[in-house]
Structures are given as structure tokens and as C-alpha cells.
Amino acid sequence: MNFKLLCGPTIFIVLALGLQSFFPMNASVALATTAWMGVWWVFRPVSITITAFLPIAVNAIFNIAPMPHIINPYFSEIVILLLGSDIISMTWAKTGLDKRLSLRALSYIGPSLKQQIFVWLVASTILSIFLPNVVVCGILIPIAVSMLRFVGESSIADSKLAVPILLAVAWGAGIGGFGSPLGGAANLVAINYIEETTGHEFMYFDWVLKFLPFLILIMLINFFVLCMLPTNGRQIQGSKEYFIEMYAKMGKMSKDESFSFWLFILATVLAFVRPLYASYLPGLKPAYVFFILGFVTFFAKASDGKPFLNWDKAQKDIMWGMMFLFSGGIALGKLMTDTKAVDYIAAMVSELPLTGGIETIFAFSIFSAFLTEISSNTAAASIAIPVVKSISQALSLNPAPFILLSIVSVNCAYALPLSIRAIPVSHGLSPESMFKYGLLLSGLTIAATTLFGWLAMQFWPWFAVL
């Protein structure tokens, strides 16, 4: 049989048995499942979507967590959001909006690959400061894929040009999350512990001031790594003048294009201004906004008198694999938390000889980054922050700076196709490329967070004041 196929279950068996010397059986099986999924995602002996269903199969056999906890993520609120955004973006191809958006982007940015990487990275980072990162990826990845296909990259899986651009979107959407408290639920978890520790409100303005230097530093590291990735050239084929000319030939936006465009804009704006109407429509979260507006495309009439989409067409083109891949990562996180595997790892961290110096920051950064790689940043924050707080207090240290630095790390995951990183992979990006370059970036980010954090604690006293 195929070596790559057998490698996953072999590692699972070895770890499930071997780790029982250190962890209970349930936790050992959960950790072994993480290794199995990681190996199959990298080597791909089967579809990455099939791998995403392993938590269900493993839990059915070993019964290590309540099955509803494992099954529910496969049609969760996030899946609804992905389904809605996917349906809306499907109208782009029908109306030609995808071509128009691609040409407009190329007209503004130009053919320079570094400029392309920079703009996609900055755009996704800034947007994810204010919007959920899954929304940002759901919006920008289809646009980037449309642009790549327009310039001749018909196979995203085989395109070296696609790697830095799609990674720029996914990685940018991840790191932007700690740019403001609105960037994700993980931040709210952290704020809760900070306020519990200090006994007073932690102002959002203070958050931005403290984290902005870290965000700029990590974004620059991301940009450096992305620019170093191997491609077939340093420019996208075609000149800026050519793209401008092509865009001009398209003429004015048609009514069908306009409908598709404003549907997309409406969904994005409603997701952004959610606080304004949340008290009046508490159930209308961004996921359901995208779903409802996507639903509209099945009966809104196009210029040919027919609905923009019909189910026969939609069911063939909807990216079911993307949704299940995303869900598999959440289900894996549930296995890790429900079996308390992460708690045992946290206990091992607490046994390290930490003194509060640079080695303590390094250990907390690795711990937080590892948790968010194998689960979600919200789950990672829920586990890492209280551990960091308790260890800091046990060492008679001010927990504030260590909590802040851990927030940076739980928003910096790059290697495995879990969470938002499943979205570019489901569009064809090689998980091997993500894993290889993601590990490199993880190492650089942890090193930079450790060193810059230590310097901040030494020479920037206001950083530790909450």
C-alpha cells in the first residue's frame, strides 16, 4: 500500500499507545489524531477534505468526547457564513464581475509581484482588524483567485505565483486579528482576563496603542517571507497599461454586474456595522447576513429573465470541500479541549524552569502559537491566557505583559490548513507550501515576539500598565 497513506494511521497508533505514559488515554488519542491529520494534510494520500472528517471517525471508535460536540462544527455558524459568501461570489462569474474586479485591481496595483503581495497583505490585515478574519478571507480569496486565473494561472494548485498572493491574504487576515479588540473572539477572552486581573476596564484605545508596534513588526516579517518565496518571475505577466486598456474595453458596469457587486458590498457593510443593529436584530449575525443575501440570488432575476443562480448549477460549484475542511479543524479543536489534552500540555509548560525573563516569554509564545495551530485562536486564548496568568502570578510577576504577548501569539498561526487557512487551500493552494513556509514564518514570528516583547518590558514601562 501507499507509504504516505499508511504513515498517518501508523503515527496515530504509535502516539496513541506511546503517549499514555504521559497522558490519559482520551488525551493521547486526541493528540494522535492531530498528528494523523497533520501528516495527511501535508502528504495528501487522500483528499484534504476527507482528512477533515477524521475527528468523527476517531471519536465514533474511541468515544473520547461527546459526539454532538464533534459533529456540530460541520454545519456551524461559520459554515453558514462560508456558504453564503460562496454563493454570492458565484454570481461574479455569471455576470463578469470577477473579470472586472481583477482588471481594476491590476490597473491600480500594477504587475509588480512585490506590490501585489504588499497590497493583498495590507488589505487583509487592515480589514481583519475590524471584521472577522473568516469574512475577510471569504471576501478576498475569491477575488485573488479570479485575478490569478485571468492572468493565465488556470491551475492554482500548480501555480507558484498563487502561493505568495493567497498566503498574503490568509496570513494577513490572521495577524490583523490582534490589531483591535474587534478583531476576534480570542481578543475578548483576553480582555476578560485582563479586567479580571486589574479590576478595572481595559480601554480599546489602549489596546490599539500597545499592539500597533507588534502588528507592524509582524506584518513586515510576513512581507519579507512572502517576497522570498520562489515564483516563476517577479512580475505578473502583462503591463499596467494593458490592464487599463482591457478594463476600458469592458465599458460601463452592466445591471447584472451592478447587482452582484452591491449584493457583495451590502453583505460586507452589514457585517461591519453589526453593532449598530445588534440590539434590534440580535439573531442577524454576519453569517446569516451572507446566507440571506446569497439566498436572494436564487429568485432575483438577471437581465435574461432567469434567476442569477439555480440549484443545479449551485450544488456543482459550491465549495463544499472548503466548508468541511474548515469544520474539520474546529472539530479537531473540540477533541483537544474536551479530552483536556491541551490542559495536560499546559501543565507540562507550568513545570518548566521559568524565571520571568526572556525564556519565559519564549515559552509562553511557543505554547500559545502551538495551541492556535492545532485548534482555533479563540480556543487557544481560552486555554493559554489563564495558564500564562497563573504561572506569572506564581512567579510573583506582573501578568499583564505576558498576557499581552500571548495574545499576539494566539493570532499568529501559519502552517496547518485549519481555521481561515483552510480557505486558500480549498481553492487549490498546496498545503505542503503552506506548511513549509508557515513553519519558517512561525519560527521568525515567535523569535520576533520574544525579543521585541522583552525589549518592550525593559524599556517601555507603559506596555505593562493596564
C-alpha positions as a printed Julia matrix, in Angstrom:
466×3 Matrix{Float64}:
   0.0    0.0     0.0
   0.97   3.63   -0.41
   3.56   4.71    2.19
   2.01   8.16    2.52
  -1.38   6.59    3.17
  -0.07   4.27    5.89
   2.07   6.94    7.51
  -0.94   8.69    9.09
  -2.57   5.72   10.87
   0.85   4.35   11.83
   1.78   7.58   13.6
  -1.68   7.59   15.18
  -1.22   4.1    16.65
   2.32   4.78   17.87
   1.37   8.04   19.56
  -1.97   6.81   20.94
  -0.11   3.99   22.7
   3.15   5.76   23.47
   1.68   8.93   24.91
  -0.33   7.02   27.51
   2.81   7.07   29.66
   2.34  10.84   29.95
  -1.36  11.49   29.31
  -4.68   9.72   29.92
  -5.98   7.56   27.09
  -8.51  10.1    25.79
  -5.92  12.87   25.59
  -3.41  10.54   23.94
  -5.91   9.62   21.22
  -6.75  13.3    20.62
  -3.07  14.21   20.24
  -2.51  11.22   17.98
  -5.46  12.32   15.82
  -3.85  15.75   15.46
  -0.64  14.13   14.21
  -2.54  11.86   11.8
  -4.46  14.75   10.29
  -1.32  16.88   10.04
   0.57  14.14    8.18
  -2.27  13.51    5.72
  -2.79  17.22    5.13
   0.87  17.62    4.22
   1.37  14.42    2.16
  -2.2   14.25    0.77
  -2.58  10.5     0.15
  -6.33  11.26    0.14
  -8.26  14.48   -0.39
  -7.67  17.08    2.31
 -11.44  17.23    2.7
 -11.59  13.51    3.53
  -8.92  14.08    6.18
 -11.16  16.72    7.72
 -13.69  14.02    8.67
 -11.21  12.02   10.77
 -12.39  13.52   14.1
 -15.81  11.95   13.55
 -14.39   8.53   12.68
 -11.9    8.5    15.55
 -14.48   9.64   18.08
 -17.01   7.06   16.87
 -14.46   4.3    17.59
 -12.86   5.58   20.79
 -15.73   7.68   22.22
 -13.36  10.23   23.75
 -15.71  13.26   23.53
 -19.47  13.87   23.28
 -20.28  13.2    19.63
 -22.56  16.26   19.22
 -19.55  18.44   20.08
 -17.65  16.87   17.17
 -20.49  16.8    14.65
 -21.89  20.29   15.24
 -18.92  22.15   13.71
 -19.69  20.59   10.31
 -22.72  22.82    9.97
 -21.86  25.61   12.35
 -22.44  29.33   12.05
 -19.09  29.72   10.3
 -20.1   27.14    7.68
 -23.28  29.14    7.06
 -21.14  32.23    6.52
 -18.84  30.41    4.09
 -21.83  29.02    2.21
 -23.43  32.44    1.87
 -20.24  34.19    0.75
 -19.51  31.39   -1.72
 -22.97  31.68   -3.28
 -22.65  35.45   -3.61
 -19.23  35.14   -5.26
 -20.64  32.57   -7.72
 -22.65  35.35   -9.33
 -19.39  37.08  -10.24
 -18.57  34.53  -12.91
 -22.09  34.68  -14.36
 -22.06  38.47  -14.63
 -18.37  39.01  -15.44
 -17.8   40.93  -12.22
 -14.82  38.7   -11.37
 -13.03  39.85  -14.54
 -13.87  43.5   -13.84
 -12.61  43.33  -10.25
  -9.41  41.57  -11.37
  -8.68  44.14  -14.07
  -9.39  47.02  -11.73
  -7.06  45.6    -9.08
  -4.32  45.02  -11.66
  -4.83  48.51  -13.08
  -4.29  50.1    -9.69
  -1.58  47.86   -8.31
   0.34  47.07  -11.48
   2.21  43.92  -12.44
   4.96  44.04   -9.78
   4.7   40.92   -7.64
   6.05  42.74   -4.58
   3.39  45.4    -4.99
   0.73  42.72   -5.36
   1.92  40.91   -2.22
   2.11  44.14   -0.25
  -1.38  45.33   -1.22
  -3.07  41.97   -0.58
  -1.26  41.61    2.76
  -2.07  45.13    3.94
  -5.68  44.97    2.73
  -6.4   41.68    4.5
  -4.6   42.81    7.67
  -6.46  46.11    7.91
  -9.84  44.57    7.14
  -9.4   41.84    9.75
  -8.74  44.49   12.4
 -12.43  45.36   12.12
 -14.06  42.29   10.56
 -13.98  38.59   11.48
 -10.98  37.05    9.73
 -13.15  34.38    8.11
 -15.21  37.13    6.49
 -12.05  38.81    5.19
 -10.74  35.57    3.71
 -14.15  34.74    2.26
 -14.2   38.13    0.53
 -10.62  38.48   -0.71
  -9.58  34.92   -1.63
 -12.16  34.57   -4.47
 -11.08  37.96   -5.86
  -7.42  36.96   -5.76
  -8.17  33.6    -7.41
 -10.18  35.34  -10.14
  -7.26  37.68  -10.81
  -4.77  34.81  -10.98
  -6.91  32.88  -13.42
  -7.41  35.97  -15.54
  -3.63  36.4   -15.96
  -3.27  32.78  -17.08
  -2.83  30.79  -13.85
  -5.54  28.26  -14.71
  -4.39  25.72  -12.11
  -3.99  27.31   -8.69
  -2.53  24.06   -7.35
   0.36  24.2    -9.84
   0.86  27.95   -9.77
   3.93  29.3    -7.99
   2.52  32.78   -8.47
  -0.59  31.88   -6.46
   1.38  30.84   -3.36
   2.58  34.25   -2.09
  -0.63  36.06   -3.05
  -3.05  33.6    -1.41
  -0.8   33.24    1.62
  -0.65  37.03    1.89
  -4.44  37.12    2.21
  -4.71  34.22    4.68
  -1.77  35.24    6.85
  -2.75  38.92    6.79
  -6.3   38.09    7.86
  -4.86  36.1    10.76
  -2.39  38.64   12.14
  -4.8   41.55   11.73
  -6.98  39.92   14.37
  -4.98  41.36   17.26
  -4.99  44.88   15.8
  -8.1   45.77   17.79
 -10.44  44.11   20.31
 -12.96  43.78   17.47
 -10.63  41.51   15.53
 -11.85  38.26   17.01
 -13.36  36.41   19.95
  -9.87  35.48   21.2
  -9.24  39.13   21.99
 -12.42  39.35   24.04
 -11.3   36.3    26.03
  -8.03  38.08   26.76
  -9.77  41.33   27.75
 -11.96  39.4    30.16
  -8.89  38.01   31.96
  -7.11  41.38   31.89
 -10.08  43.13   33.51
 -10.41  40.31   35.99
  -6.75  40.73   36.89
  -6.71  44.52   37.14
 -10.2   45.1    38.48
 -10.94  47.89   36.02
 -11.98  48.32   32.39
  -9.35  47.87   29.72
  -9.88  50.64   27.18
  -9.94  49.69   23.49
  -7.78  52.74   22.72
  -5.03  51.37   24.98
  -5.25  48.05   23.15
  -4.53  49.64   19.79
  -1.6   51.69   21.1
   0.03  48.69   22.75
  -0.38  46.3    19.85
   0.22  48.56   16.86
   4.06  48.27   17.04
   3.8   44.47   17.22
   1.35  44.37   14.31
   3.62  46.48   12.11
   6.64  44.34   13.01
   4.9   41.05   12.29
   3.36  42.36    9.08
   6.85  43.33    7.86
   8.15  39.85    8.71
   5.23  38.35    6.77
   6.02  40.58    3.82
   9.72  39.63    3.91
   8.96  35.89    3.9
   6.34  36.21    1.15
   8.75  38.14   -1.08
  11.37  35.42   -0.64
   9.11  32.61   -1.88
  10.11  31.04   -5.21
   7.98  32.12   -8.19
   8.25  31.97  -11.95
   9.1   35.67  -12.08
   8.97  38.92  -10.18
   6.1   40.3   -12.24
   2.61  39.24  -13.22
   2.55  38.83  -16.97
   1.16  41.88  -18.77
   1.72  45.58  -18.24
  -0.26  48.05  -16.21
  -1.21  49.87  -19.43
  -2.55  46.63  -20.88
  -4.78  46.06  -17.85
  -6.03  49.66  -18.01
  -6.85  49.21  -21.7
  -8.63  45.92  -21.08
 -10.66  47.47  -18.28
 -11.64  50.39  -20.51
 -12.89  47.96  -23.18
 -15.32  46.45  -20.7
 -17.27  49.73  -20.69
 -19.75  50.62  -18.01
 -20.8   48.1   -15.41
 -23.9   46.19  -16.53
 -27.02  45.94  -14.39
 -26.23  42.31  -13.62
 -22.69  43.16  -12.57
 -24.01  46.03  -10.5
 -26.46  43.75   -8.71
 -23.71  41.23   -7.93
 -21.35  43.98   -6.77
 -23.82  45.76   -4.49
 -25.02  42.47   -3.04
 -21.43  41.79   -2.02
 -20.96  45.34   -0.7
 -24.22  45.18    1.27
 -23.21  41.92    2.96
 -19.78  43.31    3.85
 -21.14  46.61    5.19
 -23.83  44.89    7.26
 -21.18  42.64    8.76
 -19.05  45.67    9.59
 -21.79  47.79   11.18
 -23.26  44.91   13.16
 -23.0   46.84   16.5
 -25.46  49.44   15.17
 -28.35  47.0    14.78
 -27.39  44.12   17.08
 -29.82  45.2    19.8
 -32.72  45.35   17.31
 -31.86  42.2    15.35
 -29.82  40.06   17.74
 -30.06  36.99   15.53
 -28.85  38.68   12.35
 -25.16  37.93   12.72
 -22.76  38.29    9.75
 -23.1   34.6     8.91
 -26.84  34.94    8.38
 -26.48  38.23    6.51
 -24.31  36.49    3.91
 -26.61  33.48    3.85
 -29.79  35.52    3.33
 -28.26  37.66    0.59
 -26.89  34.54   -1.06
 -30.4   33.05   -0.87
 -31.69  36.09   -2.76
 -29.68  35.11   -5.85
 -31.93  32.09   -6.42
 -35.0   34.19   -7.19
 -33.67  37.65   -8.17
 -33.97  37.9   -11.97
 -30.98  38.7   -14.17
 -31.23  40.6   -17.47
 -32.01  37.35  -19.33
 -35.18  36.96  -17.25
 -33.81  33.97  -15.31
 -32.62  33.86  -11.68
 -28.96  34.62  -11.17
 -28.45  31.1    -9.83
 -30.31  27.82   -9.83
 -29.74  24.88   -7.54
 -28.47  22.5   -10.24
 -25.68  24.95  -11.02
 -25.04  25.95   -7.42
 -24.69  22.45   -5.99
 -21.97  21.68   -8.54
 -20.0   24.86   -7.93
 -20.39  25.41   -4.18
 -17.07  24.69   -2.48
 -18.3   22.02   -0.13
 -14.73  20.9     0.5
 -13.78  24.32    1.85
 -16.58  24.2     4.4
 -15.79  20.68    5.58
 -12.06  21.42    5.74
 -12.74  24.45    7.91
 -15.12  22.4    10.07
 -12.61  19.59   10.49
 -10.19  21.98   12.14
 -12.86  23.14   14.59
 -13.82  19.54   15.35
 -10.18  18.69   15.99
 -10.0   21.6    18.41
 -13.07  20.21   20.2
 -11.34  16.84   20.56
  -8.31  18.55   22.07
 -10.31  20.63   24.55
 -12.98  18.09   25.5
 -10.36  15.42   26.27
  -8.33  18.03   28.2
  -5.29  17.21   26.06
  -4.43  20.91   25.96
  -4.77  21.15   29.74
  -2.14  18.46   30.18
   0.16  20.26   27.77
  -0.4   23.44   29.77
   0.51  21.59   32.97
   3.78  20.48   31.37
   4.56  24.1    30.47
   3.99  25.13   34.08
   6.72  22.67   35.16
   9.41  24.41   33.08
  12.14  26.32   34.97
  10.8   29.8    34.2
  12.12  32.93   35.94
  10.22  35.72   34.21
  12.95  36.65   31.76
  13.24  36.23   28.01
  12.99  32.45   28.34
   9.54  32.84   29.94
   8.3   34.99   27.05
   9.72  32.43   24.62
   7.98  29.52   26.35
   4.65  31.35   26.5
   4.93  32.34   22.82
   5.62  28.79   21.67
   2.85  27.43   23.86
   0.27  29.93   22.58
   1.32  29.56   18.93
   1.18  25.77   19.15
  -2.32  25.81   20.61
  -3.67  28.07   17.89
  -2.06  25.92   15.16
  -3.97  22.83   16.28
  -7.27  24.48   17.22
  -8.7   27.99   16.79
  -7.32  31.22   18.19
 -10.4   31.54   20.42
  -9.84  28.08   21.91
  -6.11  28.79   22.19
  -6.74  32.06   24.05
  -9.22  30.36   26.38
  -6.51  27.87   27.37
  -3.29  29.88   27.1
  -4.3   33.12   28.83
  -5.32  31.6    32.19
  -2.2   29.39   32.16
   0.03  32.38   31.44
  -1.71  34.39   34.14
  -1.42  31.68   36.8
   2.25  30.92   36.05
   3.14  34.63   36.09
   1.42  35.14   39.43
   3.07  32.0    40.85
   6.43  33.56   39.94
   5.34  36.85   41.63
   5.42  38.62   38.27
   3.09  41.19   36.76
   0.98  39.04   34.41
  -0.03  41.98   32.18
   2.85  41.98   29.65
   2.87  38.19   29.4
  -0.88  38.14   28.69
  -0.45  40.81   26.01
   2.37  38.9    24.3
   0.36  35.69   24.4
  -2.46  37.48   22.56
  -0.01  38.23   19.76
   0.96  34.56   19.52
  -2.58  33.18   19.5
  -3.26  35.34   16.45
  -0.18  34.16   14.56
  -0.74  30.68   13.1
   0.54  29.91    9.63
   1.32  26.24    8.98
  -1.69  23.88    9.06
  -4.82  24.29    6.87
  -7.06  24.88    9.85
  -9.4   27.8    10.54
  -9.16  30.52    7.85
  -6.09  28.85    6.35
  -8.42  26.16    5.02
  -9.97  28.67    2.61
  -6.99  29.23    0.25
  -6.13  25.52    0.45
  -9.65  24.61   -0.65
  -9.2   26.95   -3.63
  -6.18  24.92   -4.72
  -3.24  26.25   -2.7
  -0.84  23.44   -1.86
  -0.98  22.53    1.86
   2.69  21.47    1.56
   3.61  25.03    0.61
   1.57  26.45    3.47
   3.15  24.04    5.94
   6.74  24.55    4.76
   6.68  28.32    4.59
   4.32  28.58    7.55
   6.78  26.77    9.83
   9.51  29.19    8.79
   7.27  32.18    9.44
   6.12  30.75   12.77
   9.73  30.48   13.92
  10.52  34.04   12.86
   7.33  35.4    14.45
   7.96  33.65   17.77
  11.56  34.91   17.81
  10.49  38.47   16.97
   7.66  38.48   19.53
  10.02  37.16   22.19
  12.8   39.67   21.52
  10.56  42.7    20.88
   8.38  41.8    23.85
  11.39  41.53   26.13
  12.68  44.9    24.93
   9.23  46.44   25.5
   9.16  45.12   29.05
  12.65  46.52   29.71
  12.43  49.93   28.07
   8.73  50.69   27.63
   7.18  50.65   31.14
   3.8   51.82   29.82
   3.49  48.49   27.94
   2.97  46.65   31.22
   0.45  49.16   32.59
  -3.17  48.06   32.18
